[in-house]
């Protein structure tokens, strides 16, 4: 799932909805986010804590590449509107894309 971000625009912040319906897509999704330079994956919904841990471990990989970084946040008790607002304010203002896997 490549984002095909315009090189003149910064990549969008992502709001990832939990739970993930197809866990087999998670690793490639995170790798695509890393490749595109996504600054934030804000995770909301049931089980968001566990999903954030899984995303973090994919980002860390084998621990040998210090350039692999995406900020992740978990929003268990917040409305989707609150999470979208949070993500939009990330890094001085970001486009936000919602993702369901």
FIDO-827749 format. One record per residue (C-alpha): residue number from 1; residue in three letters; x, y, z. Coordinates in Angstrom, 2 decimals, decimal comma. Each point is the difference from the previous one (the first is absolute). Example, Ala and Ser with C-alpha at 12.3 -4.5 7.8 and 13.67 -1.06 7.14 Angstrom:
<node 1; 'Ala'; <12,30; -4,50; 7,80>>
<node 2; 'Ser'; <1,37; 3,44; -0,66>>
END
This chain:
<node 1; 'Unk'; <0,00; 0,00; 0,00>>
<node 2; 'Unk'; <2,14; 2,82; -1,26>>
<node 3; 'Unk'; <-1,15; 3,54; 0,72>>
<node 4; 'Unk'; <1,54; 1,56; -3,11>>
<node 5; 'Unk'; <0,56; 3,25; 1,81>>
<node 6; 'Unk'; <0,77; 3,07; -2,10>>
<node 7; 'Unk'; <3,70; 0,74; 0,55>>
<node 8; 'Unk'; <-0,85; 3,64; 0,76>>
<node 9; 'Unk'; <-2,44; -0,91; 2,78>>
<node 10; 'Unk'; <0,87; -1,61; 3,27>>
<node 11; 'Unk'; <-1,49; -3,47; 0,53>>
<node 12; 'Unk'; <-3,31; -0,23; 1,83>>
<node 13; 'Unk'; <-0,43; -0,92; 3,62>>
<node 14; 'Unk'; <-1,90; -3,28; 0,24>>
<node 15; 'Unk'; <-2,94; -0,90; 2,21>>
<node 16; 'Unk'; <-0,05; -3,79; 0,11>>
<node 17; 'Unk'; <-3,23; -1,61; 1,15>>
<node 18; 'Unk'; <0,14; -3,00; 2,29>>
<node 19; 'Unk'; <-0,70; -2,83; -0,12>>
<node 20; 'Unk'; <1,72; -1,01; -3,22>>
<node 21; 'Unk'; <-2,20; -2,33; -2,05>>
<node 22; 'Unk'; <2,92; -1,37; -2,06>>
<node 23; 'Unk'; <3,15; -0,26; 2,17>>
<node 24; 'Unk'; <2,00; -1,26; -2,99>>
<node 25; 'Unk'; <-0,08; 3,56; -1,42>>
<node 26; 'Unk'; <1,46; 1,71; 3,09>>
<node 27; 'Unk'; <3,71; -0,58; -0,67>>
<node 28; 'Unk'; <-0,12; 1,26; -3,59>>
<node 29; 'Unk'; <-2,12; 2,98; 1,07>>
<node 30; 'Unk'; <2,60; 1,01; 2,61>>
<node 31; 'Unk'; <2,87; -0,54; -2,45>>
<node 32; 'Unk'; <-1,80; 2,24; -2,52>>
<node 33; 'Unk'; <-0,44; 2,66; 2,69>>
<node 34; 'Unk'; <3,73; -0,16; 0,79>>
<node 35; 'Unk'; <0,92; 0,24; -3,68>>
<node 36; 'Unk'; <-2,29; 3,01; -0,54>>
<node 37; 'Unk'; <1,19; 1,82; 3,13>>
<node 38; 'Unk'; <-3,33; -0,03; 1,83>>
<node 39; 'Unk'; <0,58; 1,97; 3,22>>
<node 40; 'Unk'; <-2,80; -1,43; 2,16>>
<node 41; 'Unk'; <-2,23; -3,03; 0,31>>
<node 42; 'Unk'; <-2,76; 0,83; 2,50>>
<node 43; 'Unk'; <-1,88; -3,17; 0,90>>
<node 44; 'Unk'; <-3,57; 0,01; 1,25>>
<node 45; 'Unk'; <-2,68; -2,57; 0,71>>
<node 46; 'Unk'; <-0,36; -3,24; 1,91>>
<node 47; 'Unk'; <3,37; -1,59; 0,66>>
<node 48; 'Unk'; <1,98; 3,07; -1,01>>
<node 49; 'Unk'; <2,63; -0,65; 2,70>>
<node 50; 'Unk'; <0,90; -3,41; -1,41>>
<node 51; 'Unk'; <-0,03; 1,31; -3,56>>
<node 52; 'Unk'; <2,33; 2,85; 0,96>>
<node 53; 'Unk'; <2,44; -2,55; 1,46>>
<node 54; 'Unk'; <-0,09; -2,03; -3,23>>
<node 55; 'Unk'; <0,62; 3,10; -2,11>>
<node 56; 'Unk'; <2,88; 1,05; 2,27>>
<node 57; 'Unk'; <1,68; -3,42; -0,32>>
<node 58; 'Unk'; <-0,31; 0,12; -3,79>>
<node 59; 'Unk'; <1,55; 3,48; -0,02>>
<node 60; 'Unk'; <2,88; -1,12; 2,24>>
<node 61; 'Unk'; <0,69; -3,00; -2,22>>
<node 62; 'Unk'; <3,24; -1,69; 0,96>>
<node 63; 'Unk'; <1,18; 3,16; 1,77>>
<node 64; 'Unk'; <2,97; 0,64; -2,28>>
<node 65; 'Unk'; <-1,43; 2,93; -2,01>>
<node 66; 'Unk'; <-0,24; 3,23; 2,01>>
<node 67; 'Unk'; <-1,79; 1,71; -2,92>>
<node 68; 'Unk'; <-3,13; -2,11; 0,49>>
<node 69; 'Unk'; <-2,33; 2,27; 1,97>>
<node 70; 'Unk'; <-3,68; 0,84; 0,09>>
<node 71; 'Unk'; <-1,67; 1,54; 3,02>>
<node 72; 'Unk'; <-2,94; -2,10; 1,19>>
<node 73; 'Unk'; <-2,77; 0,95; 2,36>>
<node 74; 'Unk'; <-2,92; -1,90; 1,51>>
<node 75; 'Unk'; <-3,43; 1,59; 0,49>>
<node 76; 'Unk'; <-2,13; -2,45; 1,93>>
<node 77; 'Unk'; <-2,60; 2,31; 1,52>>
<node 78; 'Unk'; <-0,17; 2,73; -2,63>>
<node 79; 'Unk'; <-2,54; 0,62; -2,71>>
<node 80; 'Unk'; <1,07; -0,28; -3,62>>
<node 81; 'Unk'; <-0,45; 3,75; -0,30>>
<node 82; 'Unk'; <2,49; 0,57; 2,83>>
<node 83; 'Unk'; <2,51; -2,39; -1,56>>
<node 84; 'Unk'; <-0,34; 1,66; -3,41>>
<node 85; 'Unk'; <0,52; 3,42; 1,59>>
<node 86; 'Unk'; <3,07; -1,25; 1,88>>
<node 87; 'Unk'; <1,51; -1,47; -3,18>>
<node 88; 'Unk'; <-0,74; 3,15; -1,99>>
<node 89; 'Unk'; <1,97; 2,08; 2,51>>
<node 90; 'Unk'; <3,02; -2,34; -0,09>>
<node 91; 'Unk'; <3,28; 1,58; -1,07>>
<node 92; 'Unk'; <-1,45; 3,46; -0,56>>
<node 93; 'Unk'; <-2,96; -1,19; -2,02>>
<node 94; 'Unk'; <-0,41; -3,13; -2,05>>
<node 95; 'Unk'; <-2,32; -1,44; -2,57>>
<node 96; 'Unk'; <-1,69; -3,00; 1,60>>
<node 97; 'Unk'; <-0,90; -3,27; -1,60>>
<node 98; 'Unk'; <-2,20; -2,60; 1,70>>
<node 99; 'Unk'; <0,94; -3,63; -0,60>>
<node 100; 'Unk'; <-1,85; -3,23; 0,68>>
<node 101; 'Unk'; <1,84; -3,22; -0,68>>
END
